[in-house]
Amino acid sequence: MGEQLDWPWQYNFPPFFTLQPHAETRAKQVQAWKTLILDYCKKCKLYSIDVREAGNLVLFNNSSINRKLEQDVILSLLLELQKTGHASFIDKSKHRWQIYWHTLDEWGSIIYDYIQSSGLQNSVLTLYELSQGDEVRNEEFFEMQQEVLIKVLQVLEETRKCELIWSDGDPGVKFF
């Protein structure tokens, strides 16, 4: 799927895959990488990255110019994305990360706008219906990874826009 992305010019520029020593150049490079990571994850509906395996992704490995981003650089980019609310680590060792091309707050607004425009306030939906159902097939949050969806719904729950319902089967959510 990565081939369908419109790669920025930097992606075919070998120095892009090595952190640049000059502070101003490095800042521009890091910003370009952050944008590229979010665009790639959005295009491929990729919600998580394991730093130990990330070098196998076409995103971090341009075989046509024989360049690959090192794990420590990938980790530093994910830490930068974390500062803006676009990533969070899943494990204490910071190997596994969730990626949010919209922040959790932005995702919450997108989902809540859908609920309001569909007249679904005061109704209960399973998490499966909300992320996999035919009704949401054309929504940006279609096929959202359940762990990410739960985090988004917890943000909405904090603002009293919904309540998560935990049962033996598929968890659900009631919107207000």
SULWO-V863019 format. One record per backbone hydrogen bond with DSSP energy under -0.5 kcal/mol. CO is the residue of the C=O (numbers start at 1). NH is the residue of the N-H. Records with the same first field share a line. If there is no record, write none. Layout:
CO=NH ; NH
This chain:
1=4
2=5
5=7
8=11
9=12
10=13
12=14
13=16
14=17
15=18
22=26
23=27
24=28
25=29
26=30
27=31
28=32
29=33
30=34
31=35
32=36
33=37
34=38
35=39
36=40
37=41
38=42
39=43
40=44
41=45 ; 46
42=45
45=47
47=99
49=51 ; 97
50=53 ; 54
51=55
53=56
54=57
57=60 ; 61
60=69
61=63
62=65 ; 67
67=62
70=74
71=75
72=76
73=77
74=78
75=79
76=80
77=81
78=82
79=83
80=84
81=84 ; 86 ; 87
82=85
86=100
88=98
91=94
95=51
96=90 ; 91
97=49
98=88
99=101
103=107
104=108
105=109
106=110
107=111
108=112
109=113
110=114
111=115
112=116
113=117
114=118
115=120
116=119
120=123
123=175
125=173
126=130
127=131
128=132 ; 133
129=133
131=143
133=136
134=137
136=139
139=142
141=144
145=148 ; 149
146=150
147=151
148=152
149=153
150=154
151=155
152=156
153=157
154=158
155=159
156=161 ; 162
157=160
161=176
163=174
164=166
165=167 ; 172
171=127
172=165
173=125 ; 175
174=163
175=122
